[in-house]
Amino acid sequence: MPLISLIALPGQLEPALVSSLQGAFGAIGDAIWLSPDEAAEFPVSTCPDNLSDVRKSVSDHKVDLNFVADDDRRKALLIADMDMTMIEQECIDELADEAGVGPRVAEITVRAMNGDLDFEEAVRERVGLLKDMPVDVVTRVLETRITLAPGGRTLVQTMKANGARTALVSGGFTQFATAVGNQLGFDETHANTLLAADGKLTGDVARPNLGRDAKVGILNRLSPDPSRAIAVGDGANDLGMIERAGMGVALHAKPVVANAAPLRIDHADLSALLFLQGYARDEFV
């Protein structure tokens, strides 16, 4: 049965708002609270015509509103982007800042994530600006600049505890993705590899590049039935897997991604993906 999902940061979802929306959307059942004052849902007969307008309105209250049409909600695969999704930074931007070319690389990153620049072209252009950077800078950036996104470990560990497989797929770099994947407990990681020689970056990455099509390919391989997968990301190179998965979620995403994704989380953290699947807070690991 389709339903309306309402998710906010802990303590910020008001019961009065949920009741009001039940009336406005013609709910056909009672509200189910997955977490008091944080996450609730109620069944509806069909997707409301004014969903987009109401979503914008409740966003002013820092509430994420979604229409969840999938009956088979608890997914067997989590496939997730890394940069600005499972971590709070773009790794290449942090490397570039260390190299003194931060503004140039950040500008390219924004264009690529907004879909205004071919992703593989953007990777080559940005990595080229890192040529001759000492390899040990990668370790320093990882240790001093990279932070895990809130809710990420809970998301991964809860899904694994319920039998799901988890994959981190990044257009970033294995030197970061392997460490992040291990910290969060992902079953497998996939990313691009920064090439180095004589202790310095060469300004290139191994081929083929892992971009939009490769992410879709990994999803298809790990979940031949894509309806059994939930995918999450924030950039244009994530849209393919987001649109392919049974649940595709744009997390704090660029407008081009948020507007195209079936589901979007603009305010809550990664644990919201568990609420979207019908997990209650007391089931979180």
N, C-alpha and C positions, 0 to 999 in steps of 0.2 A: 504494500500500500504506500503510495507517495506521501511525503510529509514535508513540513516546513521545519527547518533546523535553525535555532537561534543560539549563538555562542558569543560569550563575552569574556573578558578577563575576570578572574575570580572575584565574586562579590558585586559585579557590575550589571548583572542581568536582572531587571526588576520584574517581579511577577505581574505587576499591573500592565507592563508592556506586552508580555506574553498573552495575557487575557485579552487585551485590546486587539492584538493581531489574530487571535483565534476568531473573534467576531468579524473582523474585517475580511478575513480570508475564507469564512464559512467552514471552520474546522468541523470534521465529522467524528471527532473523538476528543478525549481529555488530553491535556498536556502531560507529557512524561518528562520529569526532571532527571536528567542524567547527572547533574551536579547542582546542588542548591545555589541559586543566584549566579550561575555560571553558564549552564547549558540546558536547554529544554527543546522539545520537539512535539509536534502534534500533526495528526493525519489530515489530509485534504483530499478531495476527489480529483483535482487536476491542478496544474500549475497556474497560479493567478496571473491574469493579464497584466496587472500593474506591479509585478514582482520587482522589476528594476527600479521603479519609482519609490516603492516602499523600502527597498534595500538602501537607497541613498538617504532616505529619511532616518532609518534606524542607525545608519552609520554615524550620524551626528551624536548618537548615544554610545558610540564605540561598540556596537553590536554587529556581528556578522550574521547575515540572513541568507539561507540557501534553500533551494527546492531540491530535495533528494528523491529521485524517482526509482532508485534501484532497490528491489526487494532483497537481493542477495548482497547484503551490505558489508559483512565482514570479509575482507579481501585476503587472498592467499599470497599476494605479492605486494610489497612496498617498493617502488622505484622512485628514487629521490635525487634531485639535483644537489650540488654541494654549495657553491658560492652564493651567498645571500639567501640560502635556503636552510641547509643544515649547519652552516656557519654564518657569522654575521658580517663577513667581509668578502670582497673579491680578491682572491690570492694574488692575481697578477697586478692589481692596483697597489697592493702592499709591497710587492717586490719592486715595482716601479718607483714607489716613493723612496725606498732604500737606495735605488740607483740614481735618484735625482731627476727622473723623467715622469714623475707622478701625474702632473696635469695632462701631459700629452696622451699617456696611456688611459687615464680615466675618461677622457673625452671619447676615445675610440670604444672603450667598454660600454659607455652609455649608448652610443649609436648602435652597437651590435646587439645589446640587450633589448633595445626598442625595435629591433628589426629593420633599422635603416642601413645596415651594412652587413654584407655576407659574413657569416660567423667564421668560416675557415680563413677568409681574407683578414678578418680582424685578429684572429689568433696569430697568424704569421706576422702581421704588422706590429702587434704589441710585443710579441716575443723578440722580434728583431731589435727592439729598443733596449733589450736586456743583454745584448751581446757583451761578452767579456766580464760580466758580473761574477764574482767568486761564488762557487757552488755553496759554500758554507753559509752564505747569506740566506739561503732557503731555510736552513735549520733555524737560524735566528728569527726570521719572520714567523715561522711556525710556532716557535716557543713564546714570542713576545707580542705578536700582533693578532693571532687568530683565536677567536672565541666561539664556542659552540652556541648555536641558537637555542633559546629556551624551549623546553618540551621535546627536544629531539631524541634524547636517550630514552625518555619515557615512551615515545611513539615506537621506536625501534624495538625496545625490549618487550613492550606489551604485545605487539604483533607477533614477535618471535615466540613468546610464551603461549600464543594461541595458534601456533603451527604455521605462521606465514614465513615466507622467505623475504629477505631484504637485500636490496642492491643500491649502492651509491653510484650514480653515473654523472660524471662531471666533464664539462668542456675545459676544466682547469687541469691540474697537473697531478700525476701519480705521487710526486714527492709530498704533496699535501693530502691527497685523497686517501692514501694508504693509512696515514696516521689518524686522520679524522674518522675513517671507517672503523679502525680498530677501537678508538675511544668510544664510539657510539654503539659498537657491536654489530655492524652490518655483516651479512654473510659474505658479500663480495663487493669489490670496488672496481670501477672502470673509469679511466681518465686518460688525458694526453700525457706524454712523457717529454719533459724538458731535456734536450740533448746537451751534453757537456764533454769537454776535452781539456786535459791538462789543468783540471781544477777550476775551469771557468765555463759559463754557459756559452753555447755557440751561437745563440740567437735564433735557434730553430727548434722544432718539435718533431718527434717521430711520426711517420706516416703509417696508416691513414689517420687524419684528424678525427677525433671523436666529437661529432657535432649533432645536429638535430636528427638526421637520418640514422646515425649510429645508436642514438638513445632509443629510437623506435625499434630498431633491430634487436636490441638487448631485451626490451619489453616483450617483443614477439617470441623471442627464444625462451625466456623464462616463464612466460605465461601464454601458451598457444591460444588460450581463451582470454582475450584481453579484458573481458568483463570481470574477471577475477582479480584484477590489479587495481591499485590506487597509485597514482603518479602525482608528484608535487614538484613545483619549480617556480621560478620568478621571471625568467627571461625568454626571449623569442625562440631560442634554440630548444626550449622545453615544450613548446606548444604542440609539437608532433606527438610526444608521448602523453601529454595532458589530454589531448583530444582523442587519443587511441584507447586510453584506459577506461575501465568501467566507472571509476571515480577519478576525475582529473581536477586537480586543485591548484589554483594560482595563489601562492602565499606571499603577501606583502609585495605584490608583483608590479612590474611596469604596466602602464595603462593598456598597451597593445595586448598583453597577455591576460590581464585581469578581465578585460572586456570580452575576450574570446573564450575563456575557460568555462567549462560547465559549472564549476564550483569555485568560490573565492573566499579566502580568509585575509581580511585586511587589518584586523585588530588583535585577535587572539594569537597564541603561539602554536607550535607544531602539535601540541596535544589535541588541538581542535580536530585534527584528522581522525583521532580516535572517536570523538563525539560524532563526527559525520558517519562513522561506521556503526554507531549505536552502542559503543562502549560507555558504561557509566564510570564516573570518577573512581568509585571503589574497586573497579576492575583493573585500574592502571597498575603497572609494575614499576 
